[in-house]
Amino acid sequence: MDIVSGFLSWLLMIGLSDRDEFTAEDSDWPTARNQVVKTRSNTSLWFTLHAFIGQCIMEPPLLPRESGQFIAERSQDVFVEDEGVQKVAEMLYNLRHSDALTTSGWKKANPLAPATTSDQALNWVFVVDTMNFSFWPEEETQQCEVTYKGTTYTGYMTLCAAITRAMDEGIAITDPKYFSQMSVEELAHVLRSDNETPMPMLQERHQVLTEGGRVLQEHGGSFLSFISQAGNDARKMVEFIVEKIPSYRDEATYEGKRVSLYKRAQILVADSWGIMQDGDITNMDWLTMFADYRVPQALVYLGALRYSDALMQALKNGELLSSGDRREVEIRGCSIWSVELIKERLCKLVQERDRQTCSANSAIIDFYLWPYAKQHHKEMAHIPIHHTRCIYY
């Protein structure tokens, strides 16, 4: 019998009066449990308590890298292609001396990020990454747009532009005291679009931002003071973020196993590292790629991933995948594992051909692949992104 049922049976049994038909000598726990439930005649209470206690004492999810491997080894509709993995590793090897595989490349891909490493700059990263999800439009011709200093942005960059625009307008959008209690209307003004298409999920963005602001307020009043409590280890930072801020708990159940993807928690740490230009954060190699809907498209285009015909057709038909759907978890999990394999192959090439130690990590590879997907969106337009409306990516 599972531990949850055993514990719950014990709880119910100690509440029985002497008149109840149960004896302590009964060692058949399933039978004892059934006696208890029958005596109490409240099966709905049993299942409610079972679920609640199960949540409290269930085993922790697999970490993102282990989750990726677990999913890839069992995937039914998404497949990691060895030849494509090698191809991408070779492509990245040829870029090994360029800024593309450095935090300088991150800065070029994030031109609206603050130039300094002040508290305000790190708060900017926190605000952006807390709301960094679900930018895809219902119709490609109807996208939210934000113009900042003469440049019109779409997708994720509309959020960056909107936050930076608000700062220029004197709105304290990077101050946790302000954004922890700002109204939905105030956030709607900050995120306003140039056209009639608003940024999706305004209510959800407001909820996660104010929640995150309150957590920062409880831990020193800034993202720096908050994250410093985890030390400077990337893994501990991710785990601290996930523990303290519920909206960052990007987890699912796959083949009976709890798995974690932690896209926003990991990218929050990586973006902090990026804005500090190789700042004092250790164990960066623990991070995986940041499983969203754009990088998987690039991985399919480059041949590192392959979708089944059924999945490809479903995506082309515009089917909306719910968060936690088996296929959605497979797309994200296999993306993580394919990038882990790409990193291994890249490092092997560097070691064998250059006789040097490889410094590439999965975050840096993601920093390259995400803008690559944006730059080559016309060439890969025949490969659909998967559509999932959720707060995780």
N, C-alpha and C positions, 0 to 999 in steps of 0.2 A: 504494500500500500504506500502511496506517496506521502511525503512528510507533512504536507498541508492537511490531508485528511486525518492523519494520525494526531497531529496537534489539535485540530478542531474537535476530534472525537473526545480527546482528553478534556478540553475546555467544557464541552457539553456534559460530559459524564460527571465532572466535579460539581455541576449544578443540580444534579438529580437529588431528589429527597429519598428517604428510606423506603418510601412506598413504590419507587420506580423499579421496574423489573430488570435489574442489572446487578451482577455480582463482580467484585473486583478480581475473582479468580478466573473470569472468562478471558482467555488469552487470544481469542480470535477477534482481532481488532475490526476487520470488516463487518463481522456479525454484530459486534458490540456497537459499532457506529450505526448500523441499521436499526438496532434496538433503540438507540437514543433518538434517532430521527423519527422512528415510528411512535415512540413514547411522546415526543414533543409535538408530533403531527404538524411540522413546519418545515417542509422541504425547501421552500423559497428562502427561508432564513439560512438554512444550511448552505445553499449554493451561493448566496450573497456573501456570507462569512468566508466560505471557501475561496472565493475570488479575491476578497479583500486581503486575507492572510497570505494567499499565494503571491500577491503583489509585494507584500512586505518582506517575504523571506525567499523569494525566487532567486535563482542563481543569476549573477550579473551577465550582461550580454558579452558575446565575443568582442574583442577590440576590432577596430576597423580593418586592419590588415588581415587578421585571422577571419573576420567576417567575409572579406572579399574572397579569400581562398576557399572557405567553406561553401560559399554560394557558387563560385565558378566550378567547383568539382561536382555540383549537383544540378547545375542550370539546365533547363529544358528548352529555352528559347533564345539564349544569348551565349555565344561561344568565343573564347579567347583563341585567336589564331596565331600559331607559332611563327609562321612566315611573316605575318604583319608586324608582330612584336619585334622581330629582328630588323625589319625594314625601318621602323620608327627609331630603334636604337641606333642604326647606322645614320639616319638623318640627324639625330641629336649629336652623335659623335662628330659629325662634320661642323657642328655649331659650337663645339666645346670651347673655342677660344673667343667667342663673341659674347656680347653683353646679354644675348638672348637667354642664356642659362645662368644669369646672376640676378641679384636683387636690383641691379640697375635696370635690368629688363622689366622687373616688376614696376619700377617707377615710370618707365616709358609707357607701360600698359595702363597706368593709373595716373594720368596727367593732372587730375583734379585733386589728388591727395595733397594735404598740406606738406610744405617743404621741410618743416622743422620736426623735431622729435619731442616737442613740448607735451604737457598734459593735454592741451587742447587738441593737438594732432592725434594723440592716441584715443581721445574721446571721440574724435571724428571717425576713426577706424571702428570704434565700438558701435556708434550710431549706425553707420553704413552697414556693417556686417550683421547687426541685429535685425535689420530690415532687408537683408540681402536674400530675397527669395521671390520666385514667381513673377517674372517680368514679361513672359511671353504673351503676345496679344491674342485675343480671340480670332481676329482677322489680321493677316499680314498688312493689309492696307490701312488698318486702324490702330496705330501704335501711339502710346503715350510718348510725348516729346517734350524735352526741356532744353531751351536755348540759354547758353551761358557764354558771355563774352564773344558773341558772334558765331559760336558753334552749336549746332543742334544735335542733341544726343538722344539715343533710344536705348531700350533694354536697361541693363544694370547701370549704365552710365547716366541714365536720367536721375537715378537716386543720388549718385555722387554730385551731379550738377545741381540738383535741388538743394542738397545740404550745404554745398559751398555757396550757392546763391543766397540762402537764408542767412549765412554768416555775414555775407557782404551787406545784407539788409539790416543787420544789427539784431537779428533774432538769436537768442542764446541756445541754439539747437544742440550744441555740444556740451552744455552744462547739465549734469544730471539733476540738479535742483529744479531746472526748468522742464526738461523732457520727462522727468518722472511723474509730473502732474499736469502736463499739457493736455488740452482737450482734443477731441477728434477733429473739431473744426480748425484748430490751430495747426494740427499736423496736415490737414487737407490743404491749407494755405501754403505750407512749406513745400508740399509735394505736388503743387498745382502743375497741370500740363499746359503746354502752349495751345493745345487743341481741345476738342470735346471728349477725347479718350483719356480717362483718368488712369493713374497708376492703379493696378489691381490690388485688391485685398487691403483697403484702407483701414477697416476696423481691426483686422488681424495685425497690421503693422503698428497701429496705435497700442494695441494690447501688449505686444511683445516689447515695444520700446519703453512704455511706462513701467512695465514689470522689470525690465533690465535696469532702468534708472533707479528704481527703488532699491534694487540689490546693490548697486554701486553706492547709493547713499548709506546703506548699512555697513559698507566696507571701505570707509575712508573718503567717499565723495568723488572719486575719479576712477577711470579704468585702470590707471597705473597703480593706484593704491590697492585696488581690488586684486589685480592679477599678481601683484608683488607678493601676496600672501601664499602663492603657489610656488614661490621661488622662480628660477629662470629655466626650468626644465620643461620642454615642450609638452611632454606627456602629462606631467603634473598640472600644467596650465590647462590643457584640454579637459582633464578629469575634474578640475576645480570649477571650470566654467559650466560643465554639464551638471555637476552636483548642485551648484548654487542657482542656476538660471534654467527653469523648466523648459522654456521654449527652445533651448539648444539640445534637448534630448532626442536626437534623431536616431530612433531605434525601430526595429521591426521584428517580426517572427517569420523565420523561413525554415521550412522542413522541420518544424517543431523546435527550432533552436532560436534563442534570442540573439539578434545581430545588431551591430551599431555601424552607422555610416558617418555621423558627426561632421557633416559638411561644414556648417557654419562655425562650429566650435574650432575646428581645425584651421579654417581659413582666417578666423579671427587671430589666432596665434601667428599664422604665417604672414598675414598682412601687418601685424605689429612688428614682426621681424623684418619685413620688407621696408616699412616706412623708416625703420631705424637703420637701414642699410647694413645688413648683417649684424644687427644688434646683439646684445649679450643674452642670447637665448640658446641653450644647449639642447642636445638630443633632437635636433630638427629632423633627423632621419627617421624618427618614430612616426612622423606624420605621413599620411597617405595622400593621394590626390583628393580633390574635393568634388565628390560625386554629385553632379548637377544634371542639367539636360543638354548643355552645350558641348562639353568635352566628350561625352559618349558619341555624339554625332561625328566629331573629328576622328575618334578612334575607329569608328566604322568606316569612315571615308579613307583612312590610312591603312585599313586592312587588319588592324590589331584586334578588332571585334567583328563578329558576324551575327546578324539577327536571323532567326528562322523566317521562312517565307510567311508563316502565319502572323508572326509579330510584325514583320515589315508591312504587311498588308493592313493590319489593324492600325498601325501608326499612320499609314498613308490615308486611311479612311477617317482619320481624325479622332479615333477612339480616345476618350479620356481615361487614363489609368489612375485609380485611386492610390493614395499614399499607403504603402504596405501591400499592394497587389503583387502577386508573385512575379509577374513580368517586370514590374517597376523595380522591385528589389534586385532582380537578376541584372537589369541594365546597370544599375548603380554598383552592385557588388562586383560584377565582372569588369567594370571600368576600373575599380580600385585594383583588382588583381592584375589586370593587363598592364597597368602603369607600374606596379611593383615588378613585374617581369621585365618590362622595358628598362627600368632602372638597373636591374641586375645585369641585363645584357650590355647596357651602356657602360657600366662600371667594368665589366669584363673586357670590353673593347679597349677602354682606356688603360687598363692594367696590362693587357697583352701587347698592344701596339705601341703605347707610349711609355710603358714601364713606370707609370705614375699612379699615385693614389687617386681614386675617383671621389670627387666632392659633391657630385650631383645627388639631389634628393627628390622625392616625389613631389614636394611642394614646388620646387623649381621647374620640374617637368610640367606640372599643371599650369604654372605661370606662363609657360611657353604655349601650351596647347590651347588654352582659352582664347587668347588674342588671335592665334592661328585660325581657330574656327570662325571668329568674327571676320578676319581678313579674307577668308576663302569661302564665305557663306554662299556666294553665287555658284561656285564650283560644286559645293556639296548640297545644293538645294534639293537634289533628288533623294537625299537621305533625310527623312523626317526626324525632328526632335520628338521626344516623348512628352506628352502633356499631362502634368499632374499639378493640381492646385493645392499647395500646402505651404507651411511656414518653414520647411526645412531646407529648401533650395529653390 
